[in-house]
Amino acid sequence: MIELEGLTKRYGAKLAVDRLTFTVRPGIVTGFLGPNGAGKSTTMRMMIGLDRPTAGDVRIDGRHYADLRDPLTYIGALLEAKAVHGGRSAYNHLLCLAQSNGIPRSRVHEVLETVGLTSVAKKRAKGFSMGMGQRLGIAAALLGDPRILMFDEPVNGLDPEGIHWIRNLMKRLAAEGRTVFVSSHLMSEMALTADHLVVIGQGRLLADTSMPEFIAQNSRSYVRLRAPEQERLRDLLDGAGITKVTAAKDGSLEAEGTDAARLGELAAEHGLVLHELSPQQASLEDAFMQLTAESVEYHAHSGGAAGAVDGHVLAEPPVAGVTAAGATTAGQPAAPAAEWGAGWREQQSGGRKSRKGS
Ligand SMILES: Nc1ncnc2c1ncn2[C@@H]1O[C@H](COP(=O)(O)OP(=O)(O)OP(=O)(O)O)[C@@H](O)[C@H]1O
């Protein structure tokens, strides 16, 4: 597992990571969320020794990263892209990493096969598309068959097939009992992949909880009702003690604290015609925006999308078919894609230098 204890990083006046304490456990996918600039990448960099904490501690299976012999066999990480020597082939890049970590050559072939790059293994990495580069980064993370895997924005720039593939890969790695820690701004993707969430804002821990709990605690769920005799419906709800009812602008009623089955039965008992009876479950995106509204540092102005968190920039629209009152992101600009990819070469050489320098 990965254990953080009061982990703190200050860059001059900027407190990038502020006393983070949490544990990333094996056997599940843990999502790492936070608005732009929240401190996710800095935290991940400290986990693998690319940044030195100002205070606090982070341990990989009980040890500091710097004390791990052959670190790729303990933790595989996918951080910033462009850490691959462009003139080197995918095969040689991986071979180089394998040799410096006591990993057999046969493993290079295995991981190339796993990520689907066997046919281009001898091609230079500088000719790779973004998706191919990402797959190469993932191959490097898997190279040492580590028990812990960490991915910073792994689906950025991947096509739908690639996104599907990495989602299943992460789930499979967790099902094998590995620790999988992944950051992403793609909420719909995170909702499909992560079992547990760690959310930070302005360097501080905001939530460390399971996905269903996180959504339940940070959003509103209700049943939408629509009836030709709206007033009668309202009276019926009142009479049944369902008092948390809001009239929406579109003429429907939103009832909280009860379920659709009970409401349907109530209407049937009183011979009331319903035109709509639909449970509305908030999405992860709604819950995330609700929780992090106070911690958003970089605001854009959409000039149209109404909502409590105007200008909160996320890189995708809400999950199709999953709606709730207050969804605010449609039509807002996407965040610039964070670069990511293989970081092994940097970890192996530059990373050690960086530890000294940071
Ligand atoms: N080397 C550095 N020197 C100075 N400030 C830095 C450095 N690295 C990060 N920061 C600052 O620390 C804060 C956290 O940055 P970080 O990249 O960790 O956030 P993030 O959550 O990964 O953001 P994003 O989602 O936009 O990638 C930001 O304000 C950033 O500007």
The ligand as an ORCA input file, in Angstrom:
! r2SCAN-3c Opt
* xyz 0 1
  N       7.970     23.034     -9.548
  C       7.038     23.881     -9.094
  N       7.380     25.137     -8.722
  C       6.464     26.007     -8.259
  N       5.154     25.716     -8.121
  C       4.742     24.494     -8.479
  C       5.669     23.516     -8.986
  N       4.955     22.375     -9.248
  C       3.681     22.654     -8.933
  N       3.557     23.917     -8.475
  C       2.310     24.557     -8.014
  O       1.728     23.719     -7.046
  C       0.317     23.676     -7.196
  C      -0.122     22.233     -7.394
  O       0.255     21.820     -8.688
  P      -0.004     20.357     -9.235
  O       0.566     20.279    -10.612
  O       0.467     19.358     -8.253
  O      -1.605     20.322     -9.277
  P      -2.552     19.286     -9.990
  O      -3.643     18.968     -9.024
  O      -1.789     18.121    -10.518
  O      -3.121     20.168    -11.168
  P      -3.698     19.780    -12.613
  O      -4.995     19.065    -12.363
  O      -3.927     21.103    -13.243
  O      -2.685     18.946    -13.307
  C      -0.022     24.578     -8.360
  O      -0.375     25.849     -7.853
  C       1.269     24.658     -9.136
  O       1.370     25.871     -9.819
*
